[in-house]
Amino acid sequence: MPQFTEVPVTDAGSIALLTQYFSDRASTFPSSGGYRTTFPPPEQFVPPRGLFLLVSEDVLPRTFVGCGGIRRIDDGENGAVRYEAKHLWLQPQVRGRGWGRLLLAELERRARGFGATEMVLDTNASLEAAGALYQRSGYEDVPPYNDNPNATNWYRKLLV
């Protein structure tokens, strides 16, 4: 089972995993324009505005193998308190274990704790496994809620 550790997005482990994530995306991005790397603004990932989690295996010595965060964004329709999931990523050797689903559920749980009533996220159609995970987890397609140049798909889930 994975373990989740809340750390600042400026933590050395966070930076290392985000660098791996951005490198992975850049190397496989389907667009000729290329992947645009944007490190998250640290103030957006400080409770209660947001948080950032590192994922590790439940073994010692603890090695971090993934990450993901949430951040508060503008309210949604009908005043929904909206948080956005960002930078969900697992290293290849731990994929296929269901840890992405567990990480997403943990981020949703923590967003609820901050008062969220809706979670949104965006992704690129080339990330087929990610899109399938979001749909299996109850996310529905929505029109774009941001102008992320890397995104082709936007999703929403009501947190009730």
Backbone as a chain_set.jsonl record, in Angstrom:
{"seq": "MPQFTEVPVTDAGSIALLTQYFSDRASTFPSSGGYRTTFPPPEQFVPPRGLFLLVSEDVLPRTFVGCGGIRRIDDGENGAVRYEAKHLWLQPQVRGRGWGRLLLAELERRARGFGATEMVLDTNASLEAAGALYQRSGYEDVPPYNDNPNATNWYRKLLV", "coords": {"N": [[0.839, -1.182, 0.0], [0.439, 2.259, -0.707], [1.994, 5.107, 0.875], [1.175, 8.383, 1.969], [2.622, 11.525, 2.075], [2.495, 14.737, 3.278], [4.014, 17.57, 2.013], [5.878, 20.645, 1.503], [5.555, 22.183, -1.707], [7.926, 23.098, -2.54], [9.806, 21.481, -1.439], [12.691, 19.366, -1.541], [12.219, 16.708, -2.385], [9.729, 17.002, -3.639], [10.39, 18.725, -5.753], [12.202, 17.105, -7.152], [10.524, 14.958, -7.993], [8.561, 16.356, -9.461], [10.187, 17.363, -11.481], [10.921, 14.974, -12.754], [8.37, 14.188, -13.597], [7.664, 16.323, -15.373], [9.678, 15.992, -17.282], [9.082, 13.432, -18.232], [6.54, 13.92, -19.372], [7.245, 15.828, -21.347], [8.834, 14.28, -23.016], [7.058, 12.531, -24.175], [5.002, 13.952, -25.236], [2.39, 14.633, -27.531], [2.077, 16.839, -29.234], [3.362, 19.038, -31.733], [4.109, 21.507, -30.913], [5.113, 21.146, -28.434], [5.512, 20.346, -24.917], [4.533, 22.435, -22.295], [6.237, 23.403, -19.54], [5.405, 24.151, -16.263], [6.206, 25.043, -13.18], [4.511, 24.632, -10.108], [3.058, 27.432, -8.408], [4.277, 28.06, -5.209], [2.701, 29.165, -3.085], [0.108, 28.427, -3.678], [-0.199, 25.872, -2.822], [-0.383, 25.58, -0.09], [-1.884, 24.726, 2.924], [-4.962, 26.289, 3.966], [-5.387, 26.575, 1.267], [-4.439, 24.732, -0.466], [-2.504, 21.724, -1.053], [0.354, 19.508, -1.187], [1.268, 16.244, -2.009], [3.524, 13.554, -1.492], [4.174, 10.308, -2.708], [4.94, 7.17, -1.365], [6.378, 3.892, -1.079], [5.327, 1.424, 1.266], [7.64, 0.626, 2.748], [10.876, 0.338, 4.25], [14.139, 1.534, 3.44], [12.259, 4.545, 3.077], [11.179, 5.489, -0.072], [10.368, 7.945, -2.348], [7.909, 7.807, -4.867], [6.024, 9.031, -6.411], [3.62, 11.734, -6.937], [1.281, 14.392, -6.208], [-1.128, 17.041, -6.152], [-3.439, 19.455, -4.724], [-5.297, 22.438, -5.337], [-6.96, 25.462, -4.465], [-9.32, 26.962, -6.539], [-11.174, 29.368, -8.514], [-14.641, 29.665, -7.61], [-17.079, 27.261, -8.684], [-19.915, 26.591, -10.845], [-23.06, 27.642, -9.525], [-21.923, 28.372, -7.116], [-20.18, 26.392, -6.177], [-17.596, 25.147, -4.134], [-14.505, 24.958, -5.29], [-11.814, 22.832, -5.991], [-8.736, 22.062, -7.58], [-7.145, 19.261, -8.948], [-3.736, 18.603, -9.371], [-0.79, 17.681, -11.167], [-0.671, 14.829, -10.829], [1.144, 11.963, -10.643], [2.973, 8.989, -11.163], [5.9, 7.02, -10.782], [7.115, 4.813, -13.344], [7.589, 2.126, -12.383], [5.759, 1.633, -10.36], [3.278, 1.82, -11.393], [0.024, 0.587, -12.347], [-0.747, -0.683, -10.049], [-2.928, 0.318, -8.8], [-2.482, 2.573, -7.376], [-2.709, 5.167, -8.354], [-5.455, 5.612, -8.31], [-5.85, 5.466, -5.542], [-4.298, 7.645, -4.692], [-5.662, 9.77, -5.944], [-8.142, 9.539, -4.624], [-7.329, 10.142, -2.019], [-6.515, 12.806, -2.329], [-9.0, 13.919, -2.984], [-10.341, 13.445, -0.557], [-8.909, 15.063, 1.182], [-9.384, 17.551, 0.022], [-12.131, 17.774, 0.47], [-11.975, 18.077, 3.217], [-11.05, 20.659, 3.353], [-13.286, 21.978, 2.669], [-14.209, 21.67, 0.079], [-16.581, 21.251, -2.525], [-16.539, 20.417, -5.039], [-14.392, 18.882, -7.38], [-11.985, 19.467, -9.848], [-10.116, 18.785, -12.842], [-7.571, 18.722, -15.361], [-6.372, 17.173, -18.374], [-4.382, 15.513, -20.884], [-5.38, 14.063, -23.935], [-3.632, 12.116, -24.822], [-2.819, 10.797, -22.581], [-4.054, 8.183, -21.911], [-4.502, 6.229, -19.889], [-4.731, 7.827, -17.631], [-7.024, 9.369, -18.226], [-8.917, 7.3, -18.287], [-8.784, 6.464, -15.614], [-9.793, 8.752, -14.304], [-12.419, 8.829, -15.285], [-13.409, 6.345, -14.377], [-13.343, 6.942, -11.715], [-15.445, 8.586, -11.281], [-15.485, 11.075, -12.497], [-16.675, 13.551, -14.755], [-16.874, 14.65, -18.161], [-16.309, 18.07, -18.888], [-16.771, 21.438, -20.149], [-13.856, 23.404, -21.085], [-12.269, 24.832, -18.263], [-10.109, 26.315, -17.838], [-7.13, 27.758, -19.371], [-5.103, 25.974, -20.041], [-2.397, 25.141, -21.989], [-1.487, 22.571, -22.443], [-3.567, 20.855, -22.105], [-6.28, 18.803, -23.255], [-8.576, 17.72, -22.421], [-11.097, 18.149, -19.95], [-12.28, 17.685, -16.655], [-14.782, 17.017, -14.085], [-15.876, 16.449, -10.746], [-18.431, 16.025, -8.447], [-18.194, 16.507, -5.028], [-19.66, 14.928, -2.665]], "CA": [[0.0, 0.0, 0.0], [1.223, 3.492, -0.713], [1.921, 6.059, 1.972], [1.093, 9.747, 1.473], [3.291, 12.465, 2.965], [2.283, 16.124, 2.886], [5.252, 18.345, 2.031], [5.802, 21.842, 0.659], [5.854, 21.933, -3.119], [9.32, 23.515, -2.705], [10.633, 20.448, -0.832], [13.597, 18.735, -2.51], [11.545, 15.54, -2.958], [8.705, 17.498, -4.566], [11.052, 19.248, -6.959], [12.752, 15.967, -7.905], [9.439, 14.229, -8.654], [7.975, 17.223, -10.484], [11.143, 17.404, -12.6], [10.745, 13.714, -13.471], [7.054, 14.255, -14.23], [7.72, 17.228, -16.526], [10.547, 15.371, -18.281], [8.297, 12.337, -18.801], [5.519, 14.51, -20.242], [7.887, 16.461, -22.499], [9.373, 13.263, -23.924], [5.981, 11.768, -24.816], [3.911, 14.843, -25.608], [2.093, 14.412, -28.945], [1.98, 18.065, -30.026], [4.615, 19.556, -32.283], [4.441, 22.712, -30.148], [5.822, 20.73, -27.238], [4.904, 20.442, -23.598], [4.924, 23.638, -21.54], [6.496, 23.108, -18.137], [5.107, 25.235, -15.337], [6.27, 24.619, -11.788], [3.382, 25.224, -9.394], [3.363, 28.501, -7.451], [4.261, 27.457, -3.871], [1.63, 29.667, -2.21], [-1.158, 27.769, -4.009], [-0.201, 24.526, -2.264], [-0.251, 25.702, 1.356], [-3.215, 24.621, 3.523], [-6.042, 25.504, 3.382], [-5.527, 26.853, -0.172], [-4.05, 23.545, -1.197], [-1.438, 20.925, -0.453], [1.084, 18.661, -2.124], [1.579, 14.953, -1.411], [4.454, 12.615, -2.105], [3.761, 8.921, -2.568], [6.052, 6.254, -1.137], [6.023, 2.518, -0.766], [5.295, 1.183, 2.701], [8.831, -0.151, 3.092], [12.02, 1.17, 4.628], [14.016, 2.984, 3.578], [11.161, 5.137, 2.308], [11.561, 6.119, -1.334], [9.205, 8.577, -2.97], [7.715, 7.274, -6.215], [4.945, 9.733, -7.087], [3.194, 12.99, -6.324], [0.029, 15.0, -6.644], [-1.548, 18.125, -5.284], [-4.713, 20.144, -4.939], [-5.258, 23.875, -5.057], [-8.244, 26.155, -4.532], [-9.482, 27.845, -7.69], [-12.431, 30.104, -8.454], [-15.854, 28.876, -7.409], [-17.738, 26.712, -9.863], [-21.319, 26.948, -11.024], [-23.904, 27.59, -8.325], [-21.128, 28.629, -5.918], [-19.436, 25.216, -5.718], [-16.231, 25.386, -3.663], [-13.796, 24.158, -6.288], [-10.376, 22.563, -5.906], [-8.204, 21.435, -8.796], [-6.065, 18.294, -8.788], [-2.612, 18.94, -10.245], [0.492, 16.964, -11.185], [-0.735, 13.443, -10.376], [2.122, 11.22, -11.424], [3.663, 7.875, -10.511], [7.005, 6.459, -11.553], [6.652, 3.624, -14.083], [7.686, 0.841, -11.681], [4.64, 1.413, -9.435], [2.011, 1.942, -12.111], [-0.721, -0.657, -12.483], [-1.039, -1.233, -8.721], [-4.095, 0.994, -8.232], [-2.04, 3.68, -6.53], [-3.248, 6.411, -8.894], [-6.811, 5.707, -7.764], [-5.731, 5.762, -4.114], [-3.806, 9.024, -4.579], [-6.759, 10.661, -6.304], [-9.118, 9.475, -3.527], [-6.757, 10.869, -0.879], [-6.604, 14.24, -2.646], [-10.416, 14.277, -2.847], [-10.648, 13.445, 0.874], [-8.302, 16.263, 1.779], [-10.11, 18.717, -0.507], [-13.372, 17.84, 1.258], [-11.6, 18.614, 4.521], [-10.907, 22.117, 3.188], [-14.602, 22.518, 2.328], [-14.506, 21.533, -1.35], [-17.786, 20.536, -2.952], [-16.297, 20.014, -6.427], [-12.994, 18.731, -7.783], [-11.788, 19.5, -11.285], [-8.76, 18.522, -13.303], [-7.435, 18.654, -16.815], [-5.376, 16.212, -18.82], [-4.21, 15.445, -22.33], [-5.949, 12.818, -24.466], [-2.574, 11.117, -24.992], [-2.686, 10.077, -21.316], [-5.258, 7.361, -21.924], [-4.71, 5.59, -18.589], [-5.195, 8.866, -16.712], [-8.416, 9.652, -18.565], [-9.731, 6.166, -17.848], [-8.827, 6.535, -14.152], [-10.7, 9.824, -13.886], [-13.788, 8.428, -15.596], [-13.765, 5.271, -13.431], [-13.438, 7.542, -10.38], [-16.647, 9.399, -11.198], [-15.331, 12.394, -13.124], [-17.415, 13.713, -16.003], [-16.353, 15.658, -19.084], [-16.877, 19.418, -18.798], [-16.077, 22.386, -21.017], [-12.626, 23.926, -20.474], [-12.403, 25.813, -17.183], [-8.861, 27.081, -17.819], [-6.507, 27.862, -20.693], [-3.894, 25.164, -20.022], [-2.06, 24.769, -23.367], [-1.18, 21.146, -22.513], [-4.783, 20.074, -21.88], [-7.28, 18.586, -24.302], [-9.762, 17.2, -21.738], [-11.352, 18.728, -18.64], [-13.19, 16.83, -15.904], [-15.326, 17.516, -12.833], [-16.566, 15.49, -9.882], [-19.049, 16.613, -7.27], [-17.747, 15.853, -3.783], [-20.799, 14.951, -1.734]], "C": [[0.884, 1.247, 0.0], [1.019, 4.293, 0.573], [1.919, 7.455, 1.357], [1.678, 10.683, 2.518], [3.08, 13.872, 2.443], [3.589, 16.896, 3.068], [5.033, 19.644, 1.266], [6.167, 21.485, -0.783], [7.296, 22.346, -3.444], [10.303, 22.535, -2.072], [11.506, 19.787, -1.906], [12.962, 17.516, -3.161], [10.473, 15.936, -3.954], [9.333, 17.948, -5.868], [11.601, 18.106, -7.804], [11.644, 15.225, -8.658], [8.763, 15.075, -9.722], [8.893, 17.324, -11.703], [11.041, 16.124, -13.425], [9.431, 13.714, -14.246], [7.11, 15.114, -15.487], [8.591, 16.651, -17.637], [9.816, 14.24, -19.001], [7.262, 12.883, -19.779], [6.146, 15.113, -21.495], [8.354, 15.421, -23.51], [8.287, 12.505, -24.675], [4.852, 12.647, -25.326], [3.662, 14.79, -27.104], [2.13, 15.665, -29.821], [3.341, 18.532, -30.511], [5.047, 20.821, -31.565], [5.174, 22.402, -28.86], [5.045, 20.974, -25.96], [5.417, 21.686, -22.898], [5.033, 23.281, -20.066], [6.215, 24.335, -17.294], [5.148, 24.685, -13.92], [5.177, 25.34, -11.01], [3.826, 26.336, -8.449], [3.232, 27.969, -6.018], [3.089, 27.901, -2.998], [0.281, 29.019, -2.504], [-1.295, 26.388, -3.368], [0.102, 24.529, -0.767], [-1.654, 25.644, 1.953], [-3.685, 25.967, 4.09], [-6.262, 25.779, 1.89], [-5.209, 25.632, -1.007], [-3.027, 22.755, -0.419], [-0.786, 20.082, -1.531], [1.493, 17.398, -1.375], [2.647, 14.22, -2.211], [3.986, 11.21, -1.767], [5.003, 8.067, -2.36], [5.506, 4.854, -0.912], [6.099, 2.358, 0.748], [6.431, 0.23, 3.102], [9.921, 0.826, 3.496], [13.239, 0.687, 3.882], [12.947, 3.53, 2.631], [11.712, 5.857, 1.082], [10.307, 6.686, -1.968], [9.134, 8.2, -4.441], [6.591, 7.97, -6.976], [4.541, 10.972, -6.325], [1.837, 13.411, -6.864], [-0.38, 16.075, -5.665], [-2.954, 18.602, -5.594], [-4.507, 21.615, -4.641], [-6.651, 24.455, -5.257], [-8.238, 27.032, -5.765], [-10.832, 28.55, -7.555], [-13.612, 29.163, -8.285], [-16.436, 28.412, -8.735], [-19.166, 27.22, -9.965], [-22.067, 26.79, -9.711], [-23.088, 27.717, -7.04], [-20.372, 27.437, -5.378], [-18.027, 25.63, -5.292], [-15.34, 24.419, -4.426], [-12.293, 24.071, -5.978], [-9.974, 21.838, -7.182], [-7.089, 20.47, -8.415], [-4.984, 18.612, -9.82], [-1.467, 17.946, -10.073], [0.421, 15.572, -10.549], [0.189, 12.621, -11.258], [2.751, 10.14, -10.562], [4.799, 7.407, -11.408], [6.552, 5.144, -12.192], [6.644, 2.324, -13.281], [6.545, 0.598, -10.693], [3.276, 1.589, -10.112], [1.347, 0.574, -12.232], [-1.071, -1.316, -11.163], [-2.299, -0.622, -8.094], [-3.742, 2.194, -7.385], [-2.524, 5.028, -7.044], [-4.653, 6.652, -8.359], [-6.771, 6.073, -6.288], [-5.241, 7.187, -3.878], [-4.925, 10.004, -4.883], [-7.811, 10.691, -5.191], [-8.606, 10.234, -2.3], [-6.799, 12.377, -1.118], [-8.047, 14.723, -2.527], [-10.796, 14.387, -1.369], [-10.112, 14.714, 1.537], [-8.978, 17.53, 1.28], [-11.432, 18.883, 0.235], [-13.107, 18.446, 2.627], [-11.4, 20.122, 4.507], [-12.235, 22.77, 2.804], [-14.982, 22.401, 0.868], [-15.807, 20.783, -1.56], [-17.647, 20.041, -4.394], [-14.797, 19.926, -6.662], [-12.954, 18.754, -9.298], [-10.346, 19.143, -11.603], [-8.76, 18.558, -14.816], [-6.34, 17.664, -17.151], [-5.274, 16.298, -20.333], [-4.712, 14.084, -22.805], [-4.895, 11.726, -24.651], [-2.348, 10.3, -23.719], [-3.94, 9.223, -21.104], [-5.543, 6.708, -20.569], [-5.233, 6.602, -17.576], [-6.664, 9.185, -16.98], [-9.344, 8.54, -18.113], [-9.864, 6.152, -16.327], [-9.84, 7.579, -13.697], [-12.157, 9.427, -14.145], [-14.265, 7.319, -14.649], [-13.978, 5.816, -12.021], [-14.6, 8.512, -10.254], [-16.542, 10.796, -11.77], [-16.087, 12.411, -14.443], [-16.765, 14.797, -16.849], [-17.07, 16.981, -18.868], [-16.161, 20.307, -19.811], [-14.814, 22.894, -20.318], [-12.926, 24.983, -19.4], [-11.121, 26.631, -17.023], [-8.281, 27.115, -19.23], [-5.182, 27.101, -20.749], [-3.558, 24.708, -21.451], [-1.739, 23.288, -23.541], [-2.435, 20.269, -22.474], [-5.646, 19.963, -23.133], [-8.611, 18.129, -23.693], [-9.86, 17.813, -20.341], [-12.435, 17.895, -17.966], [-13.626, 17.495, -14.595], [-15.969, 16.359, -12.081], [-17.152, 16.27, -8.715], [-18.608, 15.815, -6.052], [-18.87, 15.968, -2.768], [-20.651, 13.858, -0.709]], "O": [[1.942, 1.275, 0.63], [0.003, 4.162, 1.256], [2.579, 7.691, 0.345], [1.293, 10.651, 3.687], [3.437, 14.179, 1.305], [4.19, 16.876, 4.142], [4.102, 19.739, 0.466], [6.983, 20.598, -1.032], [7.825, 21.987, -4.496], [11.514, 22.738, -2.16], [11.087, 19.668, -3.058], [13.136, 17.3, -4.36], [10.315, 15.293, -4.992], [8.867, 17.596, -6.951], [11.485, 18.127, -9.029], [11.808, 14.898, -9.834], [8.425, 14.56, -10.788], [8.415, 17.366, -12.836], [11.069, 16.176, -14.655], [9.38, 13.296, -15.403], [6.656, 14.689, -16.549], [8.269, 16.807, -18.815], [9.913, 14.102, -20.221], [7.121, 12.368, -20.888], [5.627, 14.924, -22.595], [8.28, 15.648, -24.718], [8.565, 11.896, -25.708], [3.841, 12.132, -25.802], [4.608, 14.89, -27.886], [2.207, 15.549, -31.044], [4.341, 18.435, -29.799], [6.225, 21.179, -31.598], [5.785, 23.285, -28.259], [4.057, 21.709, -25.934], [6.619, 21.955, -22.911], [4.049, 22.907, -19.428], [6.72, 25.424, -17.57], [4.249, 23.955, -13.501], [4.941, 26.529, -11.228], [4.843, 26.208, -7.768], [2.167, 27.473, -5.652], [2.541, 27.094, -2.247], [-0.609, 29.057, -1.655], [-2.378, 25.802, -3.371], [0.748, 23.621, -0.244], [-2.527, 26.412, 1.55], [-2.874, 26.71, 4.642], [-7.221, 25.273, 1.307], [-5.67, 25.517, -2.143], [-2.718, 23.071, 0.73], [-1.303, 19.955, -2.641], [1.999, 17.464, -0.255], [2.666, 14.264, -3.441], [3.468, 10.956, -0.68], [5.994, 8.21, -3.076], [4.331, 4.665, -0.597], [6.844, 3.07, 1.422], [6.206, -0.818, 3.707], [9.888, 2.0, 3.126], [13.368, -0.524, 3.697], [12.766, 3.027, 1.522], [12.589, 6.715, 1.185], [9.302, 5.99, -2.109], [10.126, 8.257, -5.168], [6.239, 7.544, -8.076], [5.031, 11.242, -5.228], [1.328, 12.858, -7.839], [-0.021, 16.027, -4.488], [-3.566, 18.207, -6.586], [-3.673, 21.996, -3.82], [-7.417, 23.999, -6.106], [-7.278, 27.76, -6.015], [-11.546, 28.341, -6.575], [-13.593, 28.023, -8.748], [-16.304, 29.076, -9.763], [-19.568, 28.15, -9.266], [-21.752, 25.923, -8.896], [-23.506, 27.229, -5.99], [-19.955, 27.458, -4.22], [-17.35, 26.373, -6.002], [-15.414, 23.206, -4.23], [-11.617, 25.072, -5.742], [-10.762, 21.104, -7.779], [-6.192, 20.821, -7.648], [-5.279, 18.857, -10.99], [-1.216, 17.442, -8.979], [1.33, 15.173, -9.822], [0.03, 12.589, -12.479], [3.027, 10.35, -9.38], [4.678, 7.398, -12.633], [5.702, 4.444, -11.641], [5.761, 1.493, -13.489], [6.373, -0.528, -10.228], [2.239, 1.511, -9.453], [2.016, -0.46, -12.22], [-1.64, -2.408, -11.155], [-2.689, -0.999, -6.989], [-4.614, 2.776, -6.74], [-2.73, 5.947, -6.251], [-4.997, 7.777, -7.995], [-7.565, 6.895, -5.829], [-5.716, 7.862, -2.965], [-5.115, 10.973, -4.147], [-8.318, 11.761, -4.853], [-9.385, 10.898, -1.617], [-7.089, 13.14, -0.197], [-8.291, 15.819, -2.023], [-11.496, 15.32, -0.976], [-10.791, 15.345, 2.347], [-9.131, 18.486, 2.04], [-11.812, 19.999, 0.589], [-13.908, 19.23, 3.136], [-11.563, 20.784, 5.531], [-12.297, 23.987, 2.632], [-15.986, 22.978, 0.45], [-16.1, 19.809, -0.866], [-18.518, 19.338, -4.907], [-14.031, 20.776, -6.208], [-13.788, 18.134, -9.958], [-9.472, 19.193, -10.738], [-9.801, 18.441, -15.464], [-5.486, 17.355, -16.319], [-5.992, 17.064, -20.977], [-4.488, 13.071, -22.143], [-5.226, 10.541, -24.639], [-1.749, 9.226, -23.773], [-4.767, 9.507, -20.238], [-6.697, 6.641, -20.146], [-6.086, 6.271, -16.753], [-7.46, 9.261, -16.044], [-10.437, 8.805, -17.612], [-10.94, 5.862, -15.804], [-10.65, 7.318, -12.808], [-13.025, 9.669, -13.306], [-15.4, 7.356, -14.175], [-14.707, 5.223, -11.225], [-14.733, 9.19, -9.236], [-17.428, 11.622, -11.548], [-16.132, 11.41, -15.158], [-16.179, 15.744, -16.323], [-18.287, 17.015, -18.685], [-15.074, 19.97, -20.279], [-14.713, 22.821, -19.093], [-13.726, 25.896, -19.608], [-11.05, 27.527, -16.182], [-8.867, 26.57, -20.166], [-4.246, 27.529, -21.425], [-4.335, 23.974, -22.061], [-1.719, 22.794, -24.668], [-2.371, 19.077, -22.776], [-5.73, 20.884, -23.947], [-9.644, 18.148, -24.362], [-8.859, 17.976, -19.643], [-13.386, 17.453, -18.611], [-12.961, 18.389, -14.071], [-16.523, 15.431, -12.67], [-16.468, 17.07, -8.077], [-18.648, 14.584, -6.058], [-19.008, 16.989, -2.094], [-21.506, 13.71, 0.164]]}, "num_chains": 1, "name": "protein.A"}
